[in-house]
Amino acid sequence: MAAHSLLILAGGHSSRMGRDKAQIPFPGPHDPPMIASVYRRLAGGADECLVAASSTYGLDCRLVADHPEFAGPLAGLLGGLAAARSELVLAVAADLPCPAPALAEGLLRLAVGDLEADAVVPVTRRGPEPLFAVYRARAATPLARAGHRGCARGPSLSEALGLLRVREVHEQDWRRWDPSGASFTDCDTPAELALAAGLAAGLTED
């Protein structure tokens, strides 16, 4: 696998879940926290692991601070890009607890082969998936520019992608690495958490 840093984005208020999503046991009540599922599936191939949050949640990761001028995932991504020791950063949200290692490896291979791309981003029926994507460290400059152009709350990360040279990976391509699409099952609500837990039961981690 290409040299890279793994950045787990674990900020946010988890308002729809009602509690810190990263700490929720996954897939069941007596299991490790959700963020550990992301770490367990993806950290093995990384040169380092970073967590953009207020805690490392007991993981063998380096804690990084959000960029102080922005909010939301954009702030965490900018903080991680600034702190990463590798040129390539695999950024994954902590509430995507079923990431396919093969998908991560595929995105990284595309990034290595496309030196012009600032980011390699899967596209699903919902649109771009910037919270399971590979970024080059240089993407920090245009992303910060997007943040300064935004309103008081700042732009969404999807909006900020407009200032990057993005290599889009469409469904017919990423399905080769993740046939189930479970990598993009997020857990914003208890119902989505139950769905993801069911998917996790049928997945392998290799």
N, C-alpha and C positions, 0 to 999 in steps of 0.2 A: 504494500500500500504506500502511496506517496507520502512523503514527509508532511506533517500538518499538525496544527493545534486543534484540539476539540474545545469548543466554547459552548457551555450549557447555559442557556438564558433562563434564569429562575426568578426574575423580578415580577412586578405586578401585584395587584391587590387581591386577586382571586375572588372578586366580589360575587360572581355568579355561583361559585362553588361554596362560598361561605367559610372557607378556611384555606390555609396555605396549601396550594395544590402540590407543590414539590414534596411536602411532608406526608401526604396521604399514603398509607400502606398500599402497595400495588403488587399483584393483582387482588390480594385479599387482606382481611383485617390483621393478619399476623405476619405479613410479608414486609420486606424493606420498603422505604419510602419511594414514591414514584420517580424521583430524580435518580435514584440508584439504578432503576431499570434502564434509563438512558445511558448512564455511566457504564453499566455492566455490558451493554450491547456494543458500545462504540469506543470506549477508552482504550481497549487493548491494541488498536492499530495506531493510536495517536502518540506523538512525541511528548505531548504534555496535555494536561486537562485544566481548563479554566472554568470558573463558575462566576457568572455575573449575578450576584445576589448579596444578601446581607449575611450569609452563612455558607460554609462549604458542605453543610449537612453531613459531616463526618466522612466525606469522600476524600480520596487522595488527589486533591485538586488545589490549584492556586486561586484564591479569591481575588476578583477584580472589581473595581468600583465602576458604577455607571458614569458616563460622561456627564459632568455637572450641568451642562447647558441645555440638556435635552431630557425627554421623558420617554417611558415605554420601552419596547424592544430596541428601538433605535439607540437609546442611551446605553443599553447593555452591550449591543453590538459594537458601538464605537469604543466603549471602554475595553472590550475584549480585543478588538483589532489593535488598539494602542499597546496592549500588554503582551500580545502573542509574540512568541519567539520564532514562529514559522511564517513563511510567506503566505501559505494557504491556511485558512481557518474554516473548519467545519462547524457551523453554528446550528445548534439544535435547541428548540424550546424544551424545557423540563416537563411540559404537559403533553409531549408527544412520546408516550412511554413505550411504543413498539417500533422503534426505528430499525430498519433492516440494515445490517452491516454491509450487505452486498450493494445496496443503494448508495450508501456513503462512499464505498470504494469506487463505484461507477462514476459518481459525481466528481470525485477527486481525480480520476483518470482523465475525465473530460477537461478539467481545469488545467492539468499538466499539458494536455495536448493543444490547448487553445490559449496561447499566451496573451492574446488580445483581450480576453474576457476578464472583467473585474469581478464577476460573480457567475456561478453556474447554479441556476435555479430551476427546480422542477415546476411544472405547470399542471395543475389538476383542473377539474371542472369548476372549482371555486376560483381559479386564477393562479397567479404565481404563489409559490410556497416559500417565502423568504426565511421562514424559521426552521427549515431543513435545507440548507444550502451551503455552498462553498464560496467563500469570499477571499480575494487577495487583500493583503494588508493595505495596498494603495487605495482600496475602495473607501477607506476612511475619509479621505479628503472630499470627494464629491458627496458622500453621505452627510458629512457635516455641513456642506454647503446647502444641501436640501433641507437640513434642519433649520438653518438660519433663514431660509426663504419661507418657512412655514408660519402658521399662525401661532398664537401663544402656546397651545398644547403641542405644537410641532406636527409634522406630517407623519402619516403612518409609514412603516417600513416599506410596504408595497408601493406607496407613492414615491418614496425616496429612491427606489430602484430605477426610476425614470432618468436619473442622472448618471447611471452606471452603464457600462458596456456589458450587457447580460447575455450569457449563453443559456437560452431556454431549453429545457429538456421536457418534451411533451410525453403524454401518457403512453403512446405506442413504444417509446424508448425506455422510460423508467420502469415500465411493467416487466421488462426483462430481468430487472434486479429485485423488484418487489411486486410479485404477481398479485398479492392480496390488496395492495395499497394501504396496508396497516400503518405504515410509517407516518401517514398524514391524519391519523385518527387522534384528534386532540381531546382534552378532558377539561372543558370549561364548566360542565355541569355534572351533577351526580348521574344523570342518565348516560351521558357520554362516557363517564368513568366506567360504568357497568358494561357498556359496549366494548370499550378498550380491554377490559379485564377478560371478557369472553374471547376476543381476538388473540390475546396474549397466550391463552391456554393452548391454542393450536399452532403457535409459532416456534421455530427453533432459532437459536442465536448464532448459527454459523452460516 
